[in-house]
Structures are given as C-alpha cells and as structure tokens.
C-alpha cells in the first residue's frame, strides 16, 4: 500500500526501487534470466558475459532466488515493476518469518491480545527496518533477511530439545541456493547464535555430565544440519566457488581478522537511530522503529527479568554492536572481502538482535509501565543531545524521532494502565489497536523517507530506453545472422555494461561481482582499462582491438573515423548503428611464431596482436608528435593543454591517452568537439579524438579539479592508419575457416592446414570448462594475449570441436544427491522413532 501511494506500483508510474546497481546491473540481468528460462540464452556458457564465459556464479549471486521465477510474467521493458513487486514479496516474507520466530520462541508466553499485537508490531518493524529499504536495490540480499529468523528458530529448537535439525538443513540449503552471499553471512552468525541459545537456555539444576552430553549432542546436530544444508546446495555452490577462484573475489582477506582495532564512533549506533538516517563508512544506521529501541532499554531496566538473562542478552547486544566497529568481526561478516560501498551489508543481523531483545521484553516477560516510560524519556533526551553535540542528522528528523519515542512510550504505557484498571474490554482492545497502528506508522514513515532517498525517479524513461535498445539490436540481428560482437559508445561516463545480457548479443563489456580477471587483464592491456574489482571501462570504440575481437557493429552517439553508418536502421536512445568493415571473423588461421607482445602502451600492444597473426612486425597504430603547450594550474584554473600534430595524408582514426597516478577528476576536451569526464570513476584511459582531413593539429585540454598528478612519460597519441589497417584485416579475413559454427558453449570448425606449424586463432577466452578435440583427439592449446585460444593445427584437414561443461557442476550434483539421501534418512529416522534426532 505504501509503495502504491508513493507511486512505485502499478505499471506506468515513474518511481522504482531499482536504483543504483539495480539500474546499472540487475534489471539487465533479470532480462537475461527471462531469456534463459525461455531457452534463448544459457547459464552454463554465454558470449554475453564480456568475451564469453560461464554465468553460473552470476546466476547464484544475482538470480537464483525462486522468487525471480516471476520474471517470466513481465516484459523486458517492465522489469522495474517486477523488481518492486519482488521487493514487496521479500519484505512480506520477512515479516511472516519474524512473526513465526516469535510465535514459536515465546509460544508459552504470548497469551494476551497485547502480546499478539506486539508480535505483529515487531515483525513489521523487522520487515520495514532501515536495512531492508536502504538495501532494497540490492534485492538479492533480502533473501538472507527473510530466512534469518527461520534459521535462528530451528537452532533454538535444537538447543531446547525440540531438535528438528533436518529443518535447519533445509533452511540452510535454500538460503545458499537463493543467495550464497547473504547465506554465508547468516551461517557465520548462526555459530554465535548457537552459543547464545545454549547460554540462554542453560539449566543449572542439570548435572555437569548431562549438560556436556546435551551440548555435544545438540552441537553435532547443529553442525550436521549446517553441513547437510551446504550439501543440498552443492550443485550450485561448488561451481560458484570454482568460478570465483578465477577472480580476485575468490581471494579471502584473512589479515583483518588479526587487526584488533575499533573503527568509527560507537555512539553513532544511537545517534543514527533517527528517521531517514543512512549508513556510511564507520557510521551505521539501525532504525527499526521507536518501540524496538524502547523495548531494548526497558528490558535492561525491568527488575522482573533475571540479572543472568540480562547479562546474556547484553553480551549478545554488545557482540552485535561490535560487529559494526571491531575489525575482526567486520572482516568476518564482510565475507573476508574489502568493502568499498553499501556499508554494513550485514546490519540486518544487529537489527534482528535489537528486535529479539525487544521481544524478550514485550513477549517473554512481564512488562511494566515504569520501565517503558523511563526508556522512552531517556531515548528522547539522548537522541537530541547526541545530535546537538554533533550535527549528524537533520534536526527536523531528530526532533520528530525524539517526539515519537515519547508518544510511543506514552501509548504503550497507557495500554498497560488501562489493563491494570480493568477498564471496559472494548476500550482496552481499541487502545491496543491504536498503539499498534502508531508503532507500525512509525516504521512506515521511516520507510517513506528512505524510499524517497533511494528511489529511481525516471523509471518510465528507463523502460522506454530498454525497449528502444531491444529494437535496435533486433534489427541488426535480423539483418545479419552471423557471429560477431556489438559494442556501444557513450558521450560521458556510464556503467551500463550488462546490456549484452539483457538484449542477448555478444559484446566486450560486463559488470558483475564475479568477473574473470584473465579477460579483464587482456582488455586492460589493449586499452579498456580496469576499474575497481568488477569491470573494464568500455565506453569508446578502439577500432584496433574491436576489430581483433570481431566487433562488427558499434552503436554510437557520434561518428568515428573508419566506421560506416548502417542505412535502414534508425537512431535509438541517441545512438546510430555503424558497421565496422575491419572486423575479423571469430576464427583466423595463422602461422605460429615467436613475435613478442609489446607492453609499452595500449597501442603498441594492439600492434603486437596483429603482428602475431600476420607473422611479422606491423604497425597499424602510428605514434604522433605532440607537445605540452600549457601546464595545468589548479589555483589559476588553467587547464593542461597538449598540441597534437595530425597525419597530413590518408585516412586515420586518432586516439590519445593521458594516464594518471591518482584521480585528478578532470574534464577532457578535444577541440570542443569531444568532452568527457577524465581521470575519475568510470572514465576511460584511451579516448577517441574526432578529426577532419584538412586539420593539421588538435588541442587536447585537461581541466583538473584536484591536482595534475599525471604520468608524464605515459602520455601518448596515436593514429590508426585505416588504409594499412584495411590491407591487414582483409588479408586476415581470407584465412577464415571454411566452416565455422560458434554458439554458447559449443564450437565446431572445419578447416585445412596447408603446411605444418599453422594454428587457429579463436576469439574465445581460455577456460578450464572447455573440452577440446581436434580430429577426435585431445589437443594441447596455446594462448593469444594470455587470454584467447590458439589451437595448433595438423597438416591437412582439421575438425575442431569444443564443448563447455561448468567446472564443479558434476561434483556438486553428486554431493547434492548424497545430501538429499541423507536428509531423507534423517527425516525417516526422526519420524519412525518420534523422538529427538540422534545426531
């Protein structure tokens, strides 16, 4: 209802929670999922994934939640509506699972209308907590949020003797399948929760021997359930681990576990418990309703609760808070990775701890009017004082939150007072209802503020762009049914590199959390620079490397020397369709040689790639003379200016690069014809320089905002000699195999080698998943550029076949089948003996 009123749903409105990475990545990936379900693309291997590769790890991180199956009912241009509905479903599931947790955990104590109402209030507080709205754009993490209460509940049941450990195994297996990342966070937390549950339910009256036996029995049941859960998901989990081993994401950062320091200011836990507050580095926001904070403080003030229980819950709360500020715990709950954005991805754990302790007060004990009222007043005063001492949050929201603490505390206290005086039952029930609506309204108001902050406000435009892009790609593919790549240019900066997934074409770009570092390294050497741990910047067109990789079409908002406008295909999203006449086929025969790779700069590296195929040194790129005519000066606002001498004769495509030591956050300007942000996030290193035949020089200015920390010896300007380039590429095109069939995960090529020493260059990245046969026998492959396949041919006829199998999938499938068998045995034993599990 809130999202409907706010203009998120239904179709046609202009707001969506699909902002930030959801806009850049996930919407395109959901379109990809839809294609896979319809049999139009593939998870095991797809050339939509940068230069080509398995998307199993992409599926298991972004797309494997069963809720995503609903994508089949939405068109590609309406996926933002799907996204918002999926968020709502997950938040509803979070409320239901939290409600079930409290109903089972405190089932003997929830015995009044007020406690029933508070169960609902706390569950809604969990569903609408700060984390769930602020991280709603990272929708895949919400699977861990709604599964957390179920996992902790079944650990509770193991500890108290109701066991049912097999249910925990099913929950863990589902969590890993739905999203392994949040499942990993939950699994790490589960170990600490098991210890807490055991301490919470420790009975002194039992003999020490019985306690030890019980601990070992329950501990083994817990461990076996966790291991069995991993086995149930192994068909997805093991291939994911294998895939991540080819990426920097697979390197775990263990050193932070031994960095025994506190980072940030712990006071921000309370200081940020304000409407609309967001998490930032070293400063977490945990708002989950005023009533929750009141319940936490009241729990420790309530004299009717045993000191030992307070101590145990106090340690749990301290642990939850330290997990935000103590580096060993930060490292563990960050999955042993360095995090540079979306801070406190696991803060829902701390929020659940707060709600649990509030539940201990409102549901598990005899609450009182005094602790509640005192807690409300204390919180009101502390929130105001902390934010006056340091203006961390908007003063309006600070006072609104302080007032709500007071009002909520008064409302709950009033309900207790009415009950104690045995006033008319209908009046009592009405007061409960009003109090519950007040508390829920408190969470709703915070959600509205956060939705407004995090929402995408041009969803209709984005949907229109998706429809236009799909139409443009469809027109190209209907005209040309060959095998080739397509790339795009951007006038500014952009990170929408997953459109090949969305529209089912082959590209050079990709942006996911499980990149292939071998491919990124190759593209970086060729001029498409690595940016962060996830992708390479591919927002211009370098004809040399594009042609080498078989890029036949370029969608560009500006003309590029050497490319030809395709007639009959209009302009879509401001981009025209251009044909690259120099594009090589996806496979080319060449004479194997020892030509070395020149790593002097990106242009010389591309020269050496062509030299490798030609068999001798060639220079399709030629260096241009240039001079620095003006030094940059930040204080005087003078840009750095280079004057470049252009070729006098012939056709050329001109490029430049002004590499940096540190980002200088500049604007690059080429003769007022081409302007882009430069030396900053998402900016390229190599840039296109538009030129005309009659121009003798070009001026390139760099207006920096922070410094001119430039690598002076790395500055270079090159011209691609289009006439010479045409000769070389034409020669290489004649070496295309007679028969070539390249599909996702399958390659078949028939060709003839006239002499010994010939090899076949394939624009397919090397990968352990490929089974390669030449004339029915295994073949020892080589590499071009430490990335792409080079297949040694035998003199005479050669039949090459390649088939891709996802590494680790078979082993994972066997482990899953064994897990299912063990689970069946466990369930059967439990039901046959109708007793606690024997494990």
N, C-alpha and C positions, 0 to 999 in steps of 0.2 A: 504494500500500500504506500509506504514511504517513497519507494522508487517511482511508483506511478505518479504520485503527487509532484515529485521533484522533476518529472519529465524524462525519466530514463526508459520506461516501458509504457506503452507497447511500441510497435513499429512506427517509424516516421518521426519520432522526436529526435532532438538534436543533442541529447546527453547520453553518455555511456561511461561505465566504469572501466572500459577498455582503453586506459590511458598509458602513457609511458611505454614500458616494454610490451604491454599488451597490444598497444597500437603498432609498435615497431616490429614485433615478432609474432605474438601469439595468434592474432587474427589470421595472419597468413598461414600459420601452422595448422589452425583449425580447418582452413580451406584445403590444405594438404591432407589432413585426416579424412575429410569428406571424400576426396579423390581416391584415397587408399581403400576406403570402405566400398566405394563404387567400382573398384578394380582398375582405376585409371593411373594409379601410381603405386609405389612399393615402399615398404618399410625396410625390408632386408637390404635393398640397394637402390639408390636413385641418383641420377645425374642432376637432380635439382639441388642436391646438397653440395654446394661450392663446385668443385671439379668432379665430384662423384664420390659416393661412399654410402655406407650403411647408415640408416637413420634410426636404428634400434634405440640408441641412447637418447636421441631426440624424442622418440615416442615414449620411452619410460620416464622421462623427466617432465615433459610438457603435456602429453596427450593420452596417457594410459588410464586416466580416471574413467570408470564406467559411465559416469555422468556425461562424458563427452560424446557418447554414442548418440545423444540427442542432436548432434550437429547435422545428422542426416536429414532432419526436418526443416533445415534453414538453407536458403540460397546463399551463395558466397558473398553477395553484396548485403546480406542481412545478418552477418555473423556477430555483429555487436549486440543485437537483440538476444541472440543465443548466449553470448557471453554474460550479459546482465542476468538472464534467467538462470544460468548455471551458478552464478554467484549467489542468487537468492536461494536456490536449492541447497547449496552447501551451508549457508547460514541457518536455514531451517533445520538441516540435519545436525548442525552444531547445537542448536537449542534442544532438539529431541534427545541427542545422546547425552548432553549435560543433565537434562531432566531425568533421564533413565539412571544416570550415575547417582544422582542424589536420592531418587526414589528407592534404589536398591541399597545404597550405603547406609541411609538413615531410615530404612523401612519400618523399623520398630519405634521410631521416634516421631515420624511425620503422622500426627494423629489429630490435627485440628485444621480448620479452614485457613487459618493464618499461615500455618506451615505449608499447606498445599499452595497457597498463593505465593509464598516466598520461594518455593521450588520453581515456580514459573518465572518469577522475577529474576532469580539468579541465573536461570537458563537463558532467558532473553538477554541478560547482561553479558553472558558469555558470547552469544551469537552476535551481538552488536558492539562488542568491545572495540577499542581503538585499533588493535592489530587487524581485525577482520576487515574493517573498512579501509584503513590505510594501505593494507597489502592486498586489497581485493583485485588490483591489477595483476598481481602475481597469483592468479586464481588456483594454480596447481598446488600451492602450499596450503590452501584451505582444506584439502583432503586430510592432511595431518591434524588440522584443528578439530574437525568433527569426529575423527577417530580417536583422539586422545582420551576423552572421558571413558570410552568403551574399554580401551586398553588398560587404563588405570583401575577401572571397576573390576575387571577379571583378575588383575593382580591382587586386588583387595579380597576377592573371593577365594583365591588360592591361599592367602595368608590366614584368613579366618576359618578355613577348613571346608568351605563350600566348594573349593577347588575349581572344577570345570576348566582345567588347564588347556584342554583342547580348544575351547572357545577363544582363549588368548592366542593360540597358534593361528586360528582362522583370522582374527583381527590383525595380527602382525603380517600375515601373508597378504591380506587385502591392502593394508597400508602401503606395503612395498610395491605392490602392483600399481596402486593408484598414483603414488608419487614417492619414489625411493628417498628423495632428499628430506622431506618432512618426516617420513617414516624413520629415517636414520636419527633425526633429532629426537623423535619420540622414544625410540629404542634406547638411546643413551640415557634419557630422562627416566625411563622405566626402571633402570637399575637403582637409581636413587630413591624412586618411589617405593620400590620393594622394601628397601631398608627402612624407609619411613613407616610403611604399613606394618612391618614387623615390630618396630619400636612402639608404634601407636597402639597395637593390639597385644602387647606383651603382658602376660599374666604372671604376677609374682607367686601366686599360690601353687603354680605347677612346679614340679621338681626340676632341678637343673638338667638332669638327664633327659627328661621328657621334652624340655624346651629345646635342647640340642637336636634331638631326634626330629622334632617337629620342624625346626629350622632347616635341617638338611633335606627333609622330605619335601617341604614347600619350595626350598631353593632349587632342588633338582627339577621339580615340576615346572617352576618358572623358567629355568634355563632350557629345559627340553622344549617347552612351548615356544620360546623365542627362536631356538634353532629350527624347530619344525616349521615355524612361520616363514623363516628365510628359505627353507627347502621348498615350501609351497609356491614361493615366488621366484624360484631359481631360474625358471625358463626365461624370465625377463631380467632378473638381477645379474646373473652371471655374464650374459652378453653385454650388459651395460658396463660392468666392471672391466671387461675386456676392451670395450671401446674407449673407456676413459683412460686406459693405460697408454693410448696413443695421443694423449693430450696433457697439457700442463695441469688440467683439472684433476688428473689422476695422481699427482704428486701431493702427498699429505704433508702438511707443515707441522711437524711434531715439536719444533723448538719452542713454540709459545706455551706448551704445557709446563715448561720449566721456567717461565718468566713470571716470577711470583710478585707481580706488582698490581696495584689498583689503578685503573684508568678512569678519568671522569670524576664527577662530583655526585656522590650517592644521594645528596639532598634532592637532586633533580627527580628522583622517584616520586616524591611528594609534590615538589614544585611544579612538575608537569602533569599532575593529576588534575587537569583543568580541561574544560570544554575546548575542543578543536585543537588540542596540543598534538604535536607530531614528534616522532623520534628523530634524533640526529646523532651524529657521532659523539660518543661519551655522554649522551643525554637521552634517556629512554622515556617514553610516554606509555602509561599502562592504564589509562582511564577505562573503566568498565562499569561505571555507574556510581553515584554518590552512596547509594545504600550498601554497596560492597565494601567501600572504604570504612563506612560507619561500622559495619559488621565485623571487620577485621580488628579495629581498635576496641570495640565493645567486647570482643572475645577475650582479649587480654585484660580488660577491666572487670569482667564478670567474676565475682567472687565465688559463684556457684560452680565454676569449672575448676577442676583439679590443677594444681600447680604443675604436676608432671605432664599433663596433657598440653598445658600452655607452653611448657618448655620444648616439647617435641614439635609442636606446630610453629613455635618461634624459630627453632633451628631450620625447619623447612622454609619459612619465610626468609630467613637470613640467606639460606642457600639460593633461593630464587632471586633475591636482590643481588647477591654476589655474582650470579651468573651473567649479570649485565655489566659488571665493573671489574671483576677479577680475571686477569688474562688467561689463566689455565682453563677456567670454565667457559670464557668467551670462545677460546680456541676449540674446545670440545663441542660446544653447541653450534659453532660455525662449521662443523664437519671438517675441522682441521684445515680450513682454507682461509686465505686472506680475503676479507670482505671490504669492498670499497663503495658500497651503496646499499640501499634498502637495509638500513641499520636495524639490528636486533630482529633478525628473521625468525627467531625462536621466542620472542617475547610473549607469545600466547601461553607459554609454559608458566611464566610468572603470573600472568593474568589468571590462569586457572588456579594457581596456588592461592591467590587472593580470594577468588570466588569460593574455593574449597573452605578456607578458614572462615569466611563469612557464613558459609553453610554450616560449619561446626557451631556457630553461634545461633543462627536463626532456625536451624533444623535439628541440630544434635544436642542442644542444651536448653535449659530454662532461661530464656532471655528476660531482661528487666528494663524498665523504663529509664532508670538512672544511668546504667552503662551506655544505653543508646543515645540519650540526650547529651551526656557528657562528651561522648565520642563526636557527635555532630558539631558541638560547640568548639571542641579542640581542633577539629579539621578545618572548620570555617576560619578560625583565627590563624592557624598555621599556614594555610594556603595564601591568605592575604599578606601575612608578614614575610614569608619566603619570597613572594613575587614583588614585594616592595623593596626588599633588600637587594634583589637582582631582578630587573625587569625582563624576565624570561618569556612571559606570555602576555597577550593583550589584556589590559587592565579590565576591560569590559567583561571578558570571559572569566577572568579571575573572580570578580565580584559576583558574577552570575553563578559560578560554581560554589562559592562560599555561601551564597544565599540558599542554593539548593541543598547543600549539606544541612543547613539549619532547618529548612522546610521539611526535608525528608525525615530527619531525625524527629522533628515535632510530630509529623504524621504517623510514624511508626509508634512513637510513644503514646500518642492519642489512642491508637488502636488497642495498645496494651491497657491503658487506663479504662477504656470502655469495657474491655473484657473483665477487668478486675472488679468493676462495679456492677457486673451482671445487668447491664442496660439492655433494652429491647434487642432481641437476636437479629432482627432485620436491620436495625441501626448498626449493629456490630458488623454484620456481613457487608453492609454498604460501605462502612469505613474501611474494611479490608480491600474492597474493590477499588475505592478511590485511591487508597495508598498504593496499591499495585499499579494502577494506571499512572500515578505520579512517578513511580520509580521507572516504569517502562518508558514513559515520556521523557524522562531524564536521559536514558540511553539513546532514544530516538533523536533527541535534539543534538546530541554529540555526533550521531551518525550523519545527520543532515549537514552539519558544519564540515565534517570530513569529506563527505561526498562532493560537496561543492569545491573543496580544495583539490581533490584528486580526480574529478571527472574530466572526461574529454568533452568539449563543448561544441564540436563540429562533426558529430557522428554522421550526419546526413551527407556532408561533403565527402567524408572518408568512404562511405558506402558508394557514392557516385564515382569516386576515383577508382575503386575496386572494379566496378562494372566497366568503366572505360578501359582499364588496363587489360581486363579479361578479353574484351572485344578486340583490342589491338593485337594481342598475342594470337587469338583465334584466327584472325585474318592472315597473319604471317604463316601460321602452321597449315592453314587450308591451302595456301598458295605453294608452299614449299614443304614437302613431306620428307625431306632428307634429314640427316643427322647433323646438328650444328648447335652452337651456343648463341645466346642472345644476352646482351648487356645493356645497361642504361647509363646515361649521364645525368648529373644534377648541377643546376646553376649555382647552388650554395652547398651546404653540408646536409647530409642525410644518412640515416642508418637503417632505412627500409630495405635490407638486403635479403629478405626471405621471400620476395615476390615470385621467385622461381618456384618455390614450394606451392604458393597459392595458385599460380596460373599454369603449373605443370610444364615448365620449359627448362632447358639446360642453360646454366649461367656460369659466372665466375665468382659470384658473391654468396655470402651466407653469414648469418649472425645468430649463433646459438650458444648455449652454455657448455656444449661438448664439441668444440672444434677439433679439426685434425691439424695438429701442429706441423706435420710434414708439408701439407698443402699450403698452410699459411706461410711457412718459411720460403717455399718456392715463389709464391706470389709476391712476397716482400722483396725478395732479391730481384724480381722482374719489375718492380716499381709500384705495386699495390701494397702500400705499407701496412704493417701490423699495427692495430690499435687496441690496446688493452689485451686481456686474455681471451677474447672471444672472436675477433673477426679481423679482416683486412679492409682497408678503405678502397672501395671500387666505385668511385663516383665520377670518373672521367674515362675516356677511351684512349688507350695507348695502342695504336694500330699494330705495332710490332708484336707484342705479347698476345694481344687479342687474336690476331691472325694465326699465330703459332698454335693457339689453343682451339682454333676452329670457330671463333666468334664471327658468324656470318651476318648478323643483324645488330644494329645499335639503335636504341631508342633515345633520341637526344633532343633537348630543347634549343640547341644551337648547331649550326653546321660545323663539320670538321673536315679539314682538307683530306681528300682521299676517299671519303665516303660519298655514296650516291643516293640521292633521295629516291625512295621507292614510290612509284606512281600508283594511284588507286587505293592507297591506304592513307586515311586522313590523319589529322592531328588529334591525339588523345592525351589528356592531362598535360597539355602544353608540350608534348613530345612528338616529333615526327619520326617516321621509320626510315632508316638509312641502311643501304646494302654495303657490306664490306667486300669489295671484289678481290681482296688479297687473302681472304680466309682460307687456311689449309684444310684439307679433309681431316677427319679424325684419326686417320692412319696413313703413314707415309713410309715407303721403303727408302733405306739409305745404306751407304757403305760404312760399316763400323770403323771408327777412327779414334785417335787419341787427342783430338782437339780439346784443349783445356778451357775451362769456364773462367771468364774474366769477371772478377767481382769488384772491379774498380768503381763502378757505379751501375745503376739500373739499366742504362742504355747499352753500355758495353756488355753487360750480362746478356741482354737480348741479342746483341750481335753474335755472341758466342753460341747461343742456342741455334741460330741459323747456320753458323759455321759448322756446327756439329752435324746438321742434316746435309749440308752441301758437301762437306768433307774437306773444306779448306777455309781459311780465314776470309770472312766477308764483313763489310761494314754497311749495314742498311741504315744505321744511325751514324751521322757525322757530327763531330763537335763544332760548335760555333764560337767565334770570338766574342768576348763581352768585356765590359769594364764597369767598375763601380764609380758612378759619376756623382753620387751624393751619399754621405754617411747618414745613418739614421740618428735622430736625437729625440729622446722622449720628452724632455723638458721643453724644447722649442717646437715640438710637434712636427719635426721634419722626418719624412719617410726615407728609408733606404732605397736608392734607385740604381738599377742596373741598365746599361745600354747594351743591347744585343745586336750584333751585325747579322743580318739575314742573308740567305743564299741569293745570289744575283740571277742565276739561270735555273730553269726547271721547276718542277712541282715538288713541294715539300710539305710535310706536316711537322710543325715546330713544337718542342716541349722544353720545359725548364724544371729545375729543382733547386730550392734554397733550403737545404736541411738545417736543422736546429739542434742545439744541445738540450735546451729546455724550451717549453712552450713560451712563445712571445705574444700570443693572442693578437695576431695581426690581420689586416686586410690586404690581400694581394690584388694588384691592379695591373692589367696588361693593356696599356694604351687606351684606357677607358672602354675597352671592348669586352673585357672579361674580368669580373670581380668575384672573389671568393674569400671566405674566412680561411686563414692560413696559420700554420703552427699552433693548432688548438685541437680540441676534441673533435673528432670526425673529419678533420681536414686531411687532404692528400699531401704527399711529398712531391710527386710529379704532377705538373699541371700543364694543360693544353694552352697554347698561345695562338690565337686566331691571327692570321696574316693574309695579306694580299700579294699578288705577283709583283706589283710595282713598288712595294715598300722595301727600303734598304735597311732600316733599323727598327727596333721595337724597344720601348721603355717598360721595364717591369719595376713597379714600386711596391715596397713592403712597409706599411704603416703599422708599427707595433704599439701595443698598449703598455707592456710591462718592461721589456728590455729588447736588446738586439743581440741575444746570445745565439748567434748563427755559426754553423760550421763553415767557416770561410773557404777552407780547402775542398769542401764538398759541393760548392755551388757549381752548377753545370747547365749548359743549354745545348740542345742537340736538335738536328733536323733529320727527319726520316725522308730519304731520297725516294720518292714514290716511283720514279722511273726504274731505278735499280731494284727497288723492292718488288715491283711488278715482275721483273725478269726472274728474280729468285723464286718468288712464290709460284709463278707459272711453271717453272722447271720442277719444283717440288710437287705440284699438283699432278704432273704426268706420272708420278710414282705412286699414285693411289692404287691400292689393291683392286683386282678385277671384281671381286665380290666382297662386300663388307656389310655386315648386319650387327649393329650395336644397339642393344636395348638395356634397360635397367637390370643389371645382374647377369647379363648374357652377352657374349661377343662371339661372332663367327666370321672368320676371314679366310678367303682362299686367294692365294697369290703364287707367283712363280719367281724364284730367285735365279737369275741367270748365271751367277758366279758365287763362289764361296765368300764368306765374310759379310754378306748382306744381313741387315737387321730391319726390323719393323718398328717404327716409332708409333706408339699409341697414345692418344691424348686421354689416357685413363690412368688415374693415380694408382700407384702400387698399394696393395692391401693384402694382409695375410688371409683374408677370406676368399681370395680367388684361387680356383683350381684351374691350372692352365695346361692344356695338352696341345702339342704340335705333332701332327700326323699320328695321333693316338697315344703319344708318349709324353711323359713329363719333360719339361724344358727348364733350363736354368736361365732365369730372366736377368736383365740388367735395367739400369735406370737412366733416364734423361733428366738432368737437373735435380738429381736426388729426389725425384718425385714421380715422374711419369714412366710408363713401361717402355722398355726397349727389348724386343723379342729376337734373339738370334735365329736366322732362317737357315734352312738346309738347301743346298743347290737342287733346283728342280721345283716340283710342286710342293706347296705347303698348305696344309689345312689346320688352321688355328681355331681352337675352341676354348672359351673361358666361361666358367660358371662360378657364381658367387654364393657362398654359404656364410651365414653370420657366425663369426668366431664365438665359440662357447655355447651356442644355442642347443646343440645336441646334448652336451653335458648337463646344461641347465634343465632341459626337458626330462632327462633321466632322473635328476635329483628331485624334480617336481613330482614325477610319478611315484618315486620311492616315498616322498613326503605324503602324498595322498594315501598310499597304502598304510603307512604308519599312523596317519590320522584316523583312517578307518578302523584300524586295530584298536587304537586308544579309545575311540568312541564306543566300540563294541564292548571292550573290557569294562568301561565305566557303566554302561547300561546293563550289562549282564550281572555284574556284582552289585549294582545300585549302591555303590559306596564311593568313598573318596578315591581319587586317582592313585595308582600305585607308584607313579613316577615321582 
